């Protein structure tokens, strides 16, 4: 499916990051990241494995703490908010994990109900069922409602993982390697689903990947992470229109040159 | 006196390794205390995950039930059988029910139950939470605005704290039954006489001490299993370490607690 480029509202960043630094002992992963995610856009973060792409979204969602810098998400600086405020903020952010992170001991239905019943006080059984069925229908897996995660394929698990985040109607979606470990056909389906989520649920998204097909199909804007910083930002063509030895092999490998 | 040998690289390396071990010990002591305080801060604040606590109680009970039944019966039977020769030397085999009751109700039932639960329940909690940690399921709970500590840790610790005393009481009665079968076979004692002689030497202090001991054992098994699992790292290797650490640490602490409680109880007798 051809991606319709969305120009986000540049006056209204939903995520704004300035001077972000993060180290693990002597290893400096993020060395001064500046980034804005605008309302309604899909921003793809590209980079080699181990360059700190996942660390970046874990800091945005408050799973990791930054060493230095400001991370403002939906108007709140996550370094300076209380635990309760962080929890309230997290409901507005959907996080799709690389390995889906479905709860093994629960059925698909229970996986989806889990965040819902804990965050929507006074919700009725009927409303829960409607919400669960709506998001499952949106990812095209209504038939798996009573299955256990172990009975699902990799692609199905990814979709259910996305459905679980959608059930809380997030304003921001963070995708960590959404196509990793999937066959090409399933990758295309996941890419289409990411675009569908953007349109149908009006989300702003950060997609972490090193799959250029995914980047091309889903990204309105690409940010290339090199040496712990964003060195190149722009459309897909703008980012790869270069002779930079750190960028070119990326393109050549993915498109078999 | 500072000798030349004390400053060789090998000695310095040994010293720094020892220093690291001591530091690690105090760091983990600090962390486990923080973990316990967090449990008390969160467990008794709403919302209460009562349904999950009940589910965990069932899991703890079911996981250990068969093993505890068999072990309790064998402990009672063997203890009675092994004690008979010593007592019969003094013609005091009629004291067997009293001896068995004191040994079982005061010490063996809570201790055997705790050791079995450390192996069955503690390792299972450590492995389950450890695998949830390495597969990012705990992170997934956290980012979806729920409190994984409350849902995973508080419920399991409450479940072991509530269930181990029940299992311990059950072990006591099963062991009593094992003892009775042996006494009935050899001395021809009736059930009612055995029961009377079994409960005669026991005091209120014995029951209270056993109950407190079981509650502490249950809490220890739960909190150690959860601590090991919740803080596991390094992939699948970490899951194995968490399960192993849960069993070894819980058993070690159970023995220490047993010694301390026995000492304290003896002051009240």
HADDOCK unambig.tbl for C-alpha pairs under 7 A between the chains (distance, minus, plus):
assign (segid A and resid 61 and name CA) (segid B and resid 143 and name CA) 6.65 0.50 0.50
assign (segid A and resid 87 and name CA) (segid B and resid 145 and name CA) 4.93 0.50 0.50
assign (segid A and resid 88 and name CA) (segid B and resid 145 and name CA) 6.58 0.50 0.50
assign (segid A and resid 90 and name CA) (segid B and resid 143 and name CA) 5.57 0.50 0.50
assign (segid A and resid 90 and name CA) (segid B and resid 144 and name CA) 6.17 0.50 0.50
assign (segid A and resid 90 and name CA) (segid B and resid 145 and name CA) 5.51 0.50 0.50
assign (segid A and resid 91 and name CA) (segid B and resid 144 and name CA) 5.75 0.50 0.50
assign (segid A and resid 91 and name CA) (segid B and resid 145 and name CA) 5.33 0.50 0.50
assign (segid A and resid 95 and name CA) (segid B and resid 143 and name CA) 6.83 0.50 0.50
assign (segid A and resid 101 and name CA) (segid B and resid 135 and name CA) 5.96 0.50 0.50
assign (segid A and resid 101 and name CA) (segid B and resid 136 and name CA) 5.47 0.50 0.50
assign (segid A and resid 101 and name CA) (segid B and resid 137 and name CA) 4.76 0.50 0.50
assign (segid A and resid 101 and name CA) (segid B and resid 140 and name CA) 6.36 0.50 0.50
assign (segid A and resid 102 and name CA) (segid B and resid 137 and name CA) 6.41 0.50 0.50
assign (segid A and resid 103 and name CA) (segid B and resid 137 and name CA) 6.12 0.50 0.50
assign (segid A and resid 115 and name CA) (segid B and resid 144 and name CA) 5.90 0.50 0.50
assign (segid A and resid 115 and name CA) (segid B and resid 146 and name CA) 6.59 0.50 0.50
assign (segid A and resid 118 and name CA) (segid B and resid 146 and name CA) 6.44 0.50 0.50
assign (segid A and resid 119 and name CA) (segid B and resid 145 and name CA) 6.96 0.50 0.50
